[in-house]
Amino acid sequence: MFRVCQQAQAQDEPAAYEVLANQANFWNPHADKPASIFVNMAYIRQEPSSRSQLIDSLAIGTPITFLDAEAINPTLIRGMLLPWQRIRYHKNNQAKEGYIWIGSVSLDQQKDEQSGLTFMHGFAWASVQDENNYYWVEAKVLDKQNQLLNSKGFAYFPSDQSYTTMELHNNRGLLHSKNILEIFFSGEACGISTETFTLSWNGSQLYELPKTMGVSDAGIFYYGEELKYSKQKVEGKQLIFKDIIQGEVIDETAEEPKYKETKKQERYTWDGQKYQLL
């Protein structure tokens, strides 16, 4: 569904833009939702178009607020067909408004109150290759002045997921690590898998840990993977266990379904920078 949004006509600009009603995307913008600039420099436009007058630029980490949920004028940039959103931000002690292409905004972020660092993730670009479409996701770490300290990228192949979140933890016993960062891609309905990308932050660099996933369909089956950081070592390297559990219902007609469970475990070594499957 869409409606037409009337706008003041500028040079080489149309008099109206397509507005998608209740357009779902991984940002899930809504009125008064806070977010931050994800790219090094984001451009704010007078109208929802890359051809519109440039009215401002905002550096990475700058806080913004979505003013509504209207997704306007989807535009293909960096391989991603994404809309423009109306935002409010503060600059030079003044509240200002404008339009931003939503691909310039972080998907989620967390602040470590102890160090003052900000952890965020977003889409850098998308690759469209027949059935192998994927987003290149980047996790970034900013200091107290919103200066980029480090980033780490990885490929995310979407299926039916509809939202993404981030959680920041202590090191959970992982050696050579200050924080564990988990990035989730998930969905609302049963049968949609949750994919978890886990990163270690050692104070200066982000490093990948084994990916995990989980999925369930109520009363039919479930599958889950969980990382555990062991105190055991092999040749001086820490052991990481990935516990895998799968359950399948035995009798679907039973009032309280019983499941046949199978469990297995994968083992990895960790040297502080990379993991290796044993």
C-alpha positions, 0 to 999 in steps of 0.5 A: 500500500502507498499514498502520495505525499505532496511536497513543495516542488524544487528544481528537478524535483517531482511534486509528489513522492511515493509513501509506503504505508506501514513499510516494514524494514530492519530499522522499524522506524516510528515516531520519537524513536532514537537512532544514530548516524552509521556512515562516516558522513550522512547528508540531510536533504530538504526533500526525500530524494538524493536530488533534493537540496542538501541542507546539512551533513551529520557525522557518524554517531550523531544522535537523531530521532525519527519523526514518524513511520512514513517510508518515503520514495524508496531509492537504490543506493549501495545495492539497497532499495530503501526509503527516506525518513523525516528526522529531527536532530540538534546542531549548534544548539538548534533543533533541526529537521530534514530527510535522511536515506535510512541506509545511513542510520544504525540498525541498533546500538549499545553503550558501555557505561563503564568505558563510554564506548558505543557499539553499533551495527548497520548495513554497509551495502547489499549484493544481489546475485540471484539466490545468493543475495546478502547484506554486508553488515558492519559492527563499529566501535566509537569512542566518547567523542564518536570517533571510529575506533574499529569496525568488523564486517560480515555477510548476512544472508537474509531469509524471512527475518524482519528485525535486528537487535544488539546485546552487549555483555562482559567477556563471559570468561572469554580470554583476551576479551573485554566485551562480547557483542551479539547481533541478532537477526530474527522474525516475529512468526514461528518457523523463522530462524534467529541468526546470531553473529557474535564478536569479541572486543579486546579493547582495540579490535573486534574479532569474530566468534562462531555463528549460532542460530535457533528456530522453533515451530510451536508443538512440532520442533525446536533447534538451538545453538549456544556458545560456552567459553570453557576454562579448558585449554588445548595447546595454550588456546582456550576451548569454546563449546557450541552446544546444539540441541534439537527436539522433535515432537513424538505425538502431535495429538498429545495435550502436552507434547513430548519431544525426542531430543538429540544433543551434540557439541562442537569444539573450537579453539580460541587464541584471542584473535581467531577461532578454529573448529576441532 
